[in-house]
Amino acid sequence: VQLQASGGGLVQAGESVRLSCAASGFSLDLKYYAIGWFRQAPGKEREGLTCNNVMGGQTYSSDSVKGRFTISRDNAKNTVYLQMNNLKADDTAVYYCAAGDTGFGCYNGRQEPDEYDVWGQGTQVTVSS
């Protein structure tokens, strides 16, 4: 049971990147009800960015990425995506995907990292200004 994140790299400010998070050993749509993306920059705490609650069909995005980042999933490919547009230097971080087997990881407008059970290894995104 694991998540494999990919798609990071070095980009220029204003550009777009799509991160992928492929699940193996389980089906995202059958077992895990909350799917989320997080990031952690050097010297900073982990930050929840956006998540999707399968049960309620809810999607939540933090103010720092709302309107720029979009979470989506392709159940046929067992993959979750993070489309990131209009990237800024402050978006430089290691990005993680995670899955939670309850809906509380993405509920009532909040993204709770402690409710996520499976984490990907992270992918580095560096935005140069």
C-alpha positions in Angstrom: 0.0 0.0 0.0 1.7 3.1 -1.1 1.4 6.4 -2.9 4.0 7.6 -5.4 4.2 11.3 -6.1 5.9 12.6 -9.3 6.0 15.6 -11.6 8.0 18.1 -9.6 11.0 20.0 -10.8 12.4 23.5 -11.5 10.0 26.0 -13.1 9.8 29.7 -13.7 7.4 32.0 -11.8 4.1 32.2 -13.6 4.3 28.7 -15.1 2.2 25.7 -14.5 3.0 22.2 -13.2 0.8 19.1 -12.7 1.8 16.7 -10.0 0.7 13.1 -10.0 0.1 10.7 -7.2 -0.3 7.1 -8.2 -1.7 4.6 -5.7 -0.7 1.0 -5.6 -1.9 -1.9 -3.5 -5.3 -0.4 -3.0 -8.1 1.4 -4.9 -8.4 5.0 -4.1 -12.1 5.1 -4.7 -13.0 2.0 -2.7 -11.0 2.4 0.5 -9.8 6.0 1.0 -12.3 8.7 1.4 -10.1 11.7 1.8 -7.3 12.6 -0.6 -5.1 15.5 0.0 -2.1 17.4 -1.0 0.3 19.0 1.4 3.6 20.8 1.2 6.5 21.6 3.4 9.1 24.3 2.7 12.5 24.5 4.5 12.1 25.7 8.0 8.3 25.8 7.8 5.5 23.6 9.1 3.7 21.2 6.8 0.8 23.0 5.1 -2.4 21.5 3.9 -3.2 22.8 0.4 -6.3 21.1 -1.0 -8.3 17.9 -0.5 -11.2 16.0 -1.7 -13.8 14.0 0.3 -15.2 11.2 -1.7 -18.2 10.6 0.5 -19.5 14.1 0.6 -18.1 15.2 -2.7 -16.5 18.1 -0.9 -13.3 19.9 -2.0 -11.4 22.3 0.1 -8.5 24.6 -0.8 -6.4 26.8 1.5 -6.5 30.5 0.9 -2.8 30.4 -0.2 -3.6 28.3 -3.3 -7.3 28.9 -3.9 -7.9 29.8 -7.5 -4.4 28.6 -8.5 -4.3 24.9 -7.5 -6.8 22.2 -8.3 -7.1 18.7 -7.1 -8.6 16.0 -9.3 -8.6 12.2 -9.5 -8.8 9.6 -12.2 -10.2 6.5 -10.6 -9.5 4.4 -13.7 -5.8 5.2 -13.4 -5.9 5.1 -9.6 -4.2 8.5 -9.6 -4.7 11.9 -8.0 -3.4 15.1 -9.5 -2.5 18.5 -8.4 -2.7 21.1 -11.1 -0.7 24.2 -10.1 -1.0 27.4 -12.1 0.6 30.8 -11.8 3.3 29.5 -9.6 5.2 31.8 -7.3 8.6 31.6 -5.6 6.7 31.1 -2.3 5.3 27.8 -3.7 8.8 26.3 -3.5 8.5 23.2 -1.3 8.3 19.4 -1.1 4.8 18.4 -2.1 3.1 15.3 -0.6 0.0 13.5 -1.4 -1.9 11.5 1.2 -5.0 9.3 1.6 -7.2 8.9 4.7 -9.7 6.1 5.3 -12.2 8.3 6.9 -13.7 11.5 5.6 -12.4 13.6 8.5 -9.2 14.4 6.7 -11.2 16.7 4.5 -14.3 17.8 6.3 -16.1 21.0 7.1 -13.7 23.2 5.3 -10.6 21.8 7.1 -7.8 19.5 6.1 -6.5 17.5 9.1 -3.1 15.8 8.5 -3.6 13.5 11.4 -6.5 11.9 9.7 -4.4 10.7 6.8 -3.0 7.2 6.9 -0.9 6.7 3.8 1.6 9.3 2.6 3.6 9.6 -0.6 7.3 10.2 -0.5 7.2 13.8 -1.7 8.3 15.6 -4.8 10.3 18.8 -4.9 8.9 21.8 -6.7 11.3 24.8 -7.1 10.0 28.0 -8.5 12.5 30.6 -9.6 11.5 34.2 -9.8 
